[in-house]
């Protein structure tokens, strides 16, 4: 049976990536841009960033967004963004493993202050990629990683959780179970399950904890999640001795 929601999400993502290609067509690094040859790459490689539309090999693509030292990092990011978005979406690519770092680079490049058409294209890509991750049957899709990309890039947590909460789809529920299974170790220590460069880490912990304990139990029970996972989710909602003296405390050590 065709999954209409997944098909629509894929079409939306494809359209968002095509829009990135159109909006950033012709983007190049600053003509005077330079970087350390020892740590970044050769003059010949640097010249490729000053030519529009040249496809970079995967290693050069990664170095272009990952290595610091650019005079105008925003221009470099705009140059590589259409190809980088494709690499992020492709679970087989090297860059797809670095979604947190890519989200951080987007934030540091202040993409939300770019010209409106450019900022809108980036925003739609993030939303389309998040929606697609939540419903695609691709086993390589991983909601915790995509959420971190979106949160770090945007500086916001609530809008992405709202999308998840509103989505009635069995794959979205399975992604929720995966997330609880990954996040509970940190949340049971009142820590955010990822490193963030944004200031309000404690606020994010509070938001994520409240959202999970309010929204996830019914969906995970309906999914048939194991009792062990449901107990760990319940414990996230407790505090102090009530949490770690509970008979279902998982005996984590910190």
C-alpha positions as CSV (number, residue, x, y, z in Angstrom):
1,X,0.0,0.0,0.0
2,X,1.3,3.5,-0.9
3,X,2.2,5.6,2.1
4,X,0.8,9.0,1.0
5,X,2.4,10.9,3.9
6,X,5.8,9.5,3.1
7,X,5.4,10.2,-0.6
8,X,4.3,13.8,0.1
9,X,7.2,14.3,2.5
10,X,9.7,13.0,-0.2
11,X,8.2,15.3,-2.8
12,X,8.5,18.2,-0.4
13,X,12.1,17.4,0.3
14,X,12.9,17.1,-3.3
15,X,11.3,20.5,-4.0
16,X,13.2,22.1,-1.1
17,X,16.5,20.7,-2.4
18,X,15.8,22.0,-5.9
19,X,14.9,25.4,-4.5
20,X,18.3,25.5,-2.8
21,X,20.0,24.7,-6.1
22,X,18.1,27.6,-7.8
23,X,18.5,30.1,-5.0
24,X,22.2,29.5,-4.5
25,X,23.1,29.0,-8.1
26,X,26.1,31.1,-8.9
27,X,27.2,31.4,-5.3
28,X,31.0,31.5,-4.8
29,X,33.5,32.1,-2.1
30,X,34.9,35.6,-1.8
31,X,37.5,36.2,-4.4
32,X,40.2,36.9,-1.8
33,X,39.2,33.9,0.4
34,X,42.0,31.8,1.6
35,X,42.8,29.1,4.2
36,X,45.7,27.2,5.5
37,X,47.0,24.7,2.9
38,X,48.4,22.5,5.7
39,X,45.0,22.1,7.4
40,X,42.4,22.8,4.7
41,X,43.7,22.0,1.2
42,X,45.6,23.1,-1.9
43,X,45.3,26.3,-3.9
44,X,43.7,24.2,-6.7
45,X,41.0,23.1,-4.4
46,X,40.4,26.6,-3.1
47,X,40.0,27.7,-6.7
48,X,37.0,25.3,-7.0
49,X,35.1,27.2,-4.3
50,X,35.5,30.4,-6.4
51,X,33.9,28.7,-9.4
52,X,30.1,28.3,-9.3
53,X,28.4,24.9,-9.6
54,X,31.6,22.7,-9.7
55,X,30.8,19.4,-7.9
56,X,33.3,18.8,-5.1
57,X,34.5,15.4,-4.1
58,X,33.1,14.2,-0.8
59,X,36.3,14.8,1.2
60,X,36.7,18.4,-0.1
61,X,33.0,19.0,0.6
62,X,33.5,17.9,4.2
63,X,36.6,20.0,4.7
64,X,34.9,23.1,3.2
65,X,32.3,23.2,5.9
66,X,34.2,21.5,8.7
67,X,37.6,23.2,8.8
68,X,37.6,26.7,10.4
69,X,39.6,29.7,9.3
70,X,37.5,31.2,6.5
71,X,37.4,35.0,6.2
72,X,33.8,34.8,5.0
73,X,32.4,31.5,6.2
74,X,28.9,32.5,5.1
75,X,30.0,32.8,1.5
76,X,31.7,29.5,1.6
77,X,28.6,27.8,3.0
78,X,26.4,29.4,0.4
79,X,28.7,28.1,-2.3
80,X,28.5,24.5,-1.1
81,X,25.0,24.4,0.4
82,X,23.0,22.7,-2.4
83,X,25.6,19.9,-2.6
84,X,25.9,19.7,1.2
85,X,22.1,19.4,1.6
86,X,22.1,16.5,-0.8
87,X,24.9,14.9,1.2
88,X,23.1,15.3,4.5
89,X,20.0,13.6,3.1
90,X,22.0,10.7,1.6
91,X,22.7,8.4,4.5
92,X,25.6,6.8,2.5
93,X,27.5,10.0,2.3
94,X,30.3,11.1,4.7
95,X,28.8,14.4,5.6
96,X,25.5,12.8,6.7
97,X,27.2,11.6,9.9
98,X,27.9,15.2,10.9
99,X,24.5,16.7,11.1
100,X,25.1,18.4,14.5
101,X,28.3,20.1,13.2
102,X,26.5,21.2,10.1
103,X,23.7,22.7,12.1
104,X,26.2,24.5,14.2
105,X,28.0,25.9,11.1
106,X,24.7,27.1,9.7
107,X,23.9,29.0,12.9
108,X,27.4,30.5,13.1
109,X,27.0,31.6,9.5
110,X,23.9,33.5,10.7
111,X,21.8,32.1,7.8
112,X,18.6,33.6,9.3
113,X,20.0,37.0,8.5
114,X,20.8,36.2,4.9
115,X,18.6,37.8,2.1
116,X,15.0,36.7,2.6
117,X,14.9,34.3,-0.4
118,X,18.0,32.5,0.8
119,X,16.9,32.3,4.4
120,X,13.5,31.0,3.3
121,X,15.1,28.3,1.2
122,X,17.3,27.1,4.1
123,X,14.3,27.1,6.5
124,X,12.1,25.1,4.1
125,X,14.9,22.6,3.6
126,X,15.2,22.0,7.4
127,X,11.5,21.6,7.8
128,X,11.2,19.3,4.8
129,X,14.1,17.2,5.9
130,X,12.7,16.9,9.4
131,X,9.2,15.9,8.1
132,X,10.7,13.4,5.8
133,X,12.9,11.8,8.5
134,X,9.8,11.3,10.7
135,X,7.9,9.3,8.1
136,X,10.3,7.7,5.7
137,X,10.6,3.9,6.0
138,X,14.4,4.2,5.3
139,X,16.0,2.4,8.3
140,X,19.0,4.8,8.0
141,X,16.8,7.8,8.8
142,X,17.4,8.8,12.4
143,X,15.2,11.3,14.1
144,X,17.6,12.2,17.0
145,X,20.3,13.2,14.5
146,X,18.0,15.2,12.3
147,X,16.4,17.0,15.3
148,X,19.8,18.1,16.5
149,X,20.6,19.5,13.0
150,X,17.4,21.5,13.0
151,X,17.7,22.7,16.6
152,X,21.3,23.7,16.3
153,X,20.7,25.5,13.0
154,X,17.6,27.4,14.2
155,X,18.3,27.8,18.0
156,X,14.8,26.5,18.7
157,X,13.5,23.2,20.0
158,X,9.8,23.7,20.4
159,X,8.8,24.1,16.7
160,X,10.4,20.8,15.8
161,X,8.8,19.0,18.7
162,X,5.4,20.5,17.7
163,X,5.8,18.9,14.2
164,X,6.5,15.5,15.7
165,X,3.6,15.8,18.1
166,X,1.1,16.7,15.4
167,X,2.2,13.9,13.1
168,X,0.0,10.8,13.2
169,X,2.1,8.2,11.6
170,X,3.5,4.8,12.8
171,X,7.0,5.6,11.6
172,X,7.0,8.8,13.6
173,X,6.1,6.7,16.6
174,X,9.0,4.3,16.0
175,X,11.3,7.3,15.6
176,X,10.0,8.4,19.0
177,X,10.9,5.1,20.6
178,X,14.4,5.3,19.1
179,X,14.9,8.7,20.5
180,X,13.8,7.8,24.0
181,X,16.1,4.8,23.9
182,X,19.0,7.0,23.0
183,X,18.2,10.0,25.2
184,X,17.2,8.5,28.5
185,X,20.7,8.0,29.8
186,X,21.4,11.8,29.7
187,X,17.9,12.9,30.6
188,X,17.9,10.8,33.7
189,X,21.0,12.8,34.8
190,X,19.1,16.0,33.8
191,X,21.5,16.6,30.9
192,X,20.7,17.5,27.3
193,X,21.4,14.4,25.1
194,X,23.6,16.4,22.7
195,X,26.2,19.2,23.1
196,X,24.8,22.5,22.1
197,X,26.5,25.8,21.5
198,X,23.3,27.7,22.4
199,X,23.1,29.3,25.8
200,X,19.8,27.9,27.2
201,X,20.9,24.3,27.7
202,X,18.9,23.9,30.9
203,X,15.8,25.3,29.2
204,X,16.1,22.8,26.4
205,X,16.4,20.0,29.0
206,X,13.2,21.1,30.7
207,X,11.3,21.5,27.4
208,X,12.4,18.1,26.1
209,X,11.7,16.3,29.4
210,X,8.2,17.9,29.7
211,X,7.4,17.1,26.1
212,X,8.5,13.5,26.3
213,X,6.7,12.7,29.5
214,X,3.5,14.4,28.3
215,X,3.4,13.2,24.8
216,X,5.4,10.0,24.4
217,X,3.9,7.4,26.8
218,X,0.6,6.9,25.0
219,X,2.2,6.7,21.6
220,X,4.8,4.2,22.8
221,X,2.3,2.0,24.5
222,X,0.2,2.0,21.3
223,X,3.3,1.0,19.4
224,X,3.9,-1.9,21.7
225,X,7.1,-0.6,23.1
226,X,8.8,-2.9,25.7
227,X,8.1,-2.3,29.4
228,X,11.7,-1.5,30.0
229,X,11.6,1.5,27.7
230,X,8.3,2.7,29.1
231,X,9.7,2.6,32.6
232,X,12.7,4.6,31.6
233,X,10.4,7.1,30.0
234,X,8.4,7.3,33.2
235,X,11.5,7.8,35.3
236,X,12.5,10.8,33.1
237,X,9.4,12.5,34.6
238,X,10.4,11.9,38.2
239,X,13.0,13.9,40.2
240,X,15.4,13.3,43.0
241,X,15.2,10.1,45.1
242,X,11.9,9.2,43.5
243,X,13.8,8.7,40.3
244,X,16.9,6.8,41.4
245,X,15.3,4.7,44.2
246,X,12.5,3.5,41.9
247,X,12.6,-0.3,41.5
248,X,12.9,0.1,37.7
249,X,15.9,2.4,37.9
250,X,18.2,1.0,35.1
251,X,21.3,0.9,37.3
252,X,23.1,3.4,35.2
253,X,26.4,4.8,36.5
254,X,27.5,8.4,35.9
